[in-house]
């Protein structure tokens, strides 16, 4: 049993009481159902931070960014049609190597 101060009169009361015996103010109850999802969310974020900082995850992320940059370069209007096809082939080859290495598309 924990004692807390009444928010109205300051009298120490039990957390199990439904109201203050001196002034009748209601005792706030802890909303455990609110803390469970917040705790799970925090655990999920911590897990993501640990897994996302592994060397393999960093390498995978770097390769994805390289592929995205390749496709952005391919869309440049300053390239002629032949150069665009050449760059597209290079981007497709990068995607193919990524798929072979990690077992899924980038």
N, C-alpha and C positions, 0 to 999 in steps of 0.2 A: 504494500500500500504506500503510495507516495502522497506527500502533502504539498498542496499548492496554495498560493494566496488568492483569495476571492478578488475578482476584478472590480467589484463594487465597494466592498467595505474593508478589504485587506486581511480578513480573518483567515487563518490557516485551516484548510478543509481537505478532506480526502479526495483523491481522483475518482474514487468509486461512488462518491455521493452524487446525487442527481441535482441537488441545489444546496446553497449555503444555508446552514442552520440559523445563522444570525440575521441575514437580510433577505434570504429567499432567492438570490440570483442563481440562475442555472449555471452548472459547471460545464465548461466546454469539453467535449469528448474528442479524443484523438481519432482522426479518420484514417484507420489502417488501410482501407481500400484505396486511399489516395497515395500512400507511401509505397505500396507494392508496385504499381506501374512505374513510378518514378525511380525506384531502385532497379527494376529490370532495365529501364532505359539507360541508366547510368552504367550498369554492367555491360550492356550492349556496346555503348560508346567506348568503354575501356577495352573491351575485347577487340573492337575495330582498330583502335589505336595501336594495340600490341601487334595484331596480325598485319595491319597495313604498313608497319614500319620494318617488316622483315626484308632482307636483301632481295628475295625472289619477288615480293610484291612491288618493290621499288623498280626492279628491272622490268617487270611486266608493264608497269605504269609508264616507264620511259619509252618502251617499245610502242605502246599505244599512242603516246603523244607523237612519236616519230611518224607513225602511219597517218595520223590525222594531219600533220604538217605536210606530208607528201601529197595527200589529196587536196589540201588547200593550194599548194603550189601548182598542181595539175590544172586547177581551174583558172589560173591567171590568164587574162585575155592577151597579154603580150606574147604568149607562146604561139607559134604556128601550129597547124594541125598535126604535123609529124612529131613535133616536140611534145605536144600534149599526149599523143599515143604512147611515146616512149616513157614519159613520166608515169602514165597510168599503168603501164606494164611493170615498172619498178614498184609502184604502190601495191599492185596485185601480188607481186612476188614477196614483198614484205608481209602482207597479210597471210599468204600461204605458209611462210616460215613460222609465223606466230601461231597459226592453227596447228601445224605439226608439233611445235614445241609445247604448247599449253593445252591442246585438245579441244579448243573452242575458238570461235572467231573473235577478233578484237572488238 
